[in-house]
Amino acid sequence: MRSRATLLTIAAFVLALVVSAVIAGGAATVVEKSTKQEVRVAMEAQGYGWMRIHTDGLQVLLSGTAPTEAERFRAVSEVDKYVDSSRVVDNTDTQITKPITPPAFSLEMLRNENGISLIGLVPASVDRDAIVEKLSKVAGEDGVTDMLESADYPVPGGWDEAMQFAMTTIETLPRSKISVTAGKVSVQAITDSPSEKGRVETSLARRRPTDLKLSFDISAPRPVITPFTLRFLIDEEEGPHFDACSADNERARDRILTAARATGAKGTLTCTIGMGTPSPDWSKAAQMAIKAVGDLGAGSVTFSDADIVLDAPSTVDQQKFDDVVGELESNLPGVFSLKAKREPAPDAKAAEASFTATRDGDGHVELKGRVTDARERQTIESYARAKLGHDNVHGATRVDKELPAGWPVRTLAALDALSVLHDGKVTVTRDGISVNGISGDPQASDTISRILTSQLGEDAQIDLSVKYDKRLDEQLALPTGKECVARLNETLQKKKVDFDPGSAQVASESLDALDALAKSMKNCTDFKMEVAGYTDNQGREEMNLQLSQQRAQAVIRGLLDRGVLIGNLEAKGYGEAQPIASNDTEAGREKNRRIEFVLLDEAPVGDDALPDATADATGAAEDGEPHWNGAVTDDGAPATEDGAQSENGDGDTAAEPGEKTPQEEEIPVETPGDQTPRPQSRPEDLSKG
């Protein structure tokens, strides 16, 4: 019994010990967590978020890097308010502070007639009083203005050497600016002459210490050139070259030299830059004059201020001389005056004086030749701009005071005649006026004749050669080649020409598409066009190429059956080339199986032999025989002048004896690659195409 009581007592003690340990451990954990949470919240609230808090029993461990030592001390002291300092273990650290960088020392020394100014930041060890005293000896009455700041930092390497060089240099340059940094000096100065500029630059280069970086910009006033001269010539011995050249600035010099090189001038070209130019447009006038000599291929041009003399040898063609001089004379800047002369050829007759006005198909007008004076030139150009468009006229005429009486009236009448033409040329000579050109007005020749006779009199010598182009006639409103092709392809977009699978037979449901194409060909048969056929990529490539050719021919044949003149249509098969959609889908392959029209020549066939403008609007030939005017009936067949379709008994288009009817005309075929006959394809080779 006694041993049992002893065991119970021991068990009770052990149990009490375990319970006490559990309670003590739980209490310690609660204390640790509450202490850590309290300190962490307090540190973050006061801006010490960089501090990390850890607990180990009753100890509080601090770690982290503070931006400064002062902030670290404040943060640790703040922790002591919440935890006994004996329980705090401080493991915090402080960021390493970068050493303060010395300032960039620099000095500006400015010297002019008002004295010397010193501006900048220098080391505190620099003896500023000694600098001021030394410079006062050359500064003049106004002395030295000291606006320097100093900083107590070590003197950087190369500073003393640069300062010594700058002090010596500013004593020799009365108008200068010298910048000093450690190991580097920059000098800007103005000298009295180019020769002095050279001496200063040489002196600076020689005195520069080996370890010192030196840059300088020394300028001298430009010389006054009087008169401002330029002479450029092209001869057999030296070719294009300058005898003299002047320019008012670097940009003008570069432009003048570029113009000379464009004429073929080679080697080293120089141009003196100076003051005294008669006009800001000097380089523009020089460029134009040099180009004129280059266009002539020989001769010379001489400038003396605003007076220009252009000389050309007798080897230069007179008409070319007139054109070049007219271009130059009409477009020179206002202040310049031109005197041009050409050496007369031995035993040569006097050149025929003329005035020409040319108009191209885009409406641009060029005036060349001779006028009586500058006032007439201005009048002609203003009149041309009023009649033919302000921005379309370019004048290039020259003054000739030896022109016959009534010349201004003739030139103005010529411009009236030119306004009737779509494009052409009017020439005025001593003997009369000639007019050559094309018009969309069938009565243009009559109109021009009335204009000239009413203004110049019935006895005026007039030579007219005016042709009528029906496609320029606004009343007919005939389409251009581009418009025809666009119209035909638009028709194919709306109504596609489909074919039976694997064949060139037009599907029955696409016959109305051929009808629509025939109507779209109205007034378009005069243009050379290509009917291009395409297939998808199903089947062999050579089979697709042949099939596309046959389908293009089938379309032309279908147009022929509908009375369309097909003489200017060419069939061309491209096979599976140039797809416009993916061949991976049925919808894409359907788009790739197509017919397209392509314009081969923008000019209609027969434009080189246009009927004369004296023919009437119906297109009747001079011999009085009927002439087809390009019209077609509603179904696309050629029509006669009264609009009726010409038929024989079975409805086919009639033809003259020995000629082929449209149905009998051969379809032009372009062979796609090798056209060697091939055996009939097996059924499995046929595809939709």
C-alpha positions, 0 to 999 in steps of 0.5 A: 500500500505504501508503494502505491501511494508513493507512485500516485504522489510522483505521478501527481508531481509529474502531471503538475510539472507538465501542466505548468510547462504548457501554461508557461510556454503558451504565456511566453508565446502570447507575450512574444506575439503581442510585443512584436505586433505592438513594436511593429505597428508603432515603428510603421506609424512613425515612418520607420518602415525600414526596420524589421522586428523579430522576437525570441522569448522576451528579447526583441531583435531589431534589423534593417538599414536606416538612411542616416545614423540620426534616423537609426538612433531615433528609431531605436530610442522609440523602441525603448518606449515599448520594450525594456532596453535590456530586452532590445538587441540592436542589429540595425545598420546605416547606409554608406554615404557617398562622398560629396563631389567637388563642383565643376570649376569654370571661368569665363574671361570676356574682353572688349573696349569696355574692359574685362569681366570675370565670371565663374566658380574657382577654387578658394586657393586661387589668388583672385587679387593677383589675377585682377591686378595682372589683367588691370594693366591691359583692361583699359579705363573700365578695369576688371569686373570680378564676378567670381565665386569660390569653393573650398575644394582641392584644385583639379588637375590641369587647372593651373596650366589652363589658367596660365594659358588663358591669362596670357592669351587674353592679353593679346586679344582685345575682342575675345571670350576665353572659357577655362575648365580643368585641362581645357581652354576655348578661345573665341575672338575677332581680328582686324583682318584675315592676315591677323586671323592667321597669325593668331591661329598660328600663335595659339597652336604653337603656344598650346601646352602638350597636355592642354586641350585647345579649341578656337574660333577666330573670325575676321570681318569680310572684305568689301567687294566693289563692284560685286563681280562674277564671271563664268565661262565655257571654252574649248581649252579649260571647259567650264570655270570661273574667272572671278566669283563673289558671294555674300555668305557661305550658303550662297557660295555653295549654291553658286559652286553647285551650279558650276559643277552641274555644268561640268566644272571640275577641280577646286572651285573657290568663291570669295565671301564678302560684303557689297552684294547688290541684292539678296537674290545674288546667288539665285541670279548667279545660278540661273546665269551659270545654268544658261551658259551650261545649256548653251554649251559655250560662252560666258556670263559676267556680273558687275553688281546688277548688270549681267552680260551674256556672250555666246559664240557663233557656233551656238544655234540661234534658236537655242540662244533665243530660248535660253536667253528668253528663259533667263531674261524672263525669270531673273530677279527684278533688280538685275538687267541682262544684255545678251549677244551672239557673235554673228556667223560669217556670211550668215543671214539674219535669224528669223524672229519668232514668238511661240506659245505651246500647250501640252495635254495637261494644260501647261503653257510655255511662252518663248521667243521675242517680244518688243519690250518688258511691258509687252512681256508682262502684258502677254504673260498676264493675258495668257494666265487669264485665258489659259490658267494662272498657274499653267503659264511659264514665260521665257521670252526675250526683248528684241527692239527690232521687231516689226510693227504690230508684233504685240497684236499678233502675239495676243491673237496667237494666244486666243488661237491657242486657247481653242486647242487642247494641245498644240503650238502657235508660232508668230513670225514676220511673215505670218502665223502658223497653228498646229494642234488637236482639239475636241471641237470639230469646228476648231479650225473655223473658229481659229480662222475667224479669230486671226482674220478678225484681229489681223485682217483678211490679208494676214498669212495664216497656216492652219493644221488643226485635227479633230479628236473625237475623244476630246469632244465634250459633247460626245463624252467618249470614255478614255481607255482607263475608264473603259477597262474600269467599266468592263471590270466593274461589269464582271464584278456585278455579273461574273462569267462562269464556265462549265467545270474543266472546260472553256464552255461559258455556262448557260447562266452566264450568257447574260454576263456576256450580254452586259460585257457587250454593252459595256464595250460601247465606244471602247473598241478603239483601245487595245485591251487584254482579256486575261483568264485565271484559274484556281490551283486545282489540277496540273499547272500546264492544264490550268494555263491552257484552260485559262487561255481557252476561256479568255478566247471564249469570252472574246468569241462571245463578244464577237457573236454579239456584234462587238468589234474585237480587232483590238482585243488579245486573249492571254491565259495566266493559269493559276498565277496571280491569285486574289484569294486563298486557294484553300477554301472553295470561296477563295477558289471561286474568286480566283477563277475569273476574267479581267480586262487590262489596258495595253495602250492608253491611246486609241488605235488610229490616233496617229491618223486623226481626221482633219478638223475640217471634217464634219462632226459625223466623221464623214470622210473627204470623199463623201463616203460614209465613215463609221464614227465609233457608235454602236447600237444598244446591243453592242453592234456597230451602227451607221451614221443614222443609228441603224444597225447594218445587216444582211438578210440573216442579221449578221453585220454586213461587210464590203466585198473581200472583207471579213465580217466581225463573225469571220474575223480571227480572234487574236491569240497569245500562245501561253508558253509551249503550245505543242499539241497534247493528247486528250486529258484523262477525266481525272486530269480535268478540274474546275479550273 
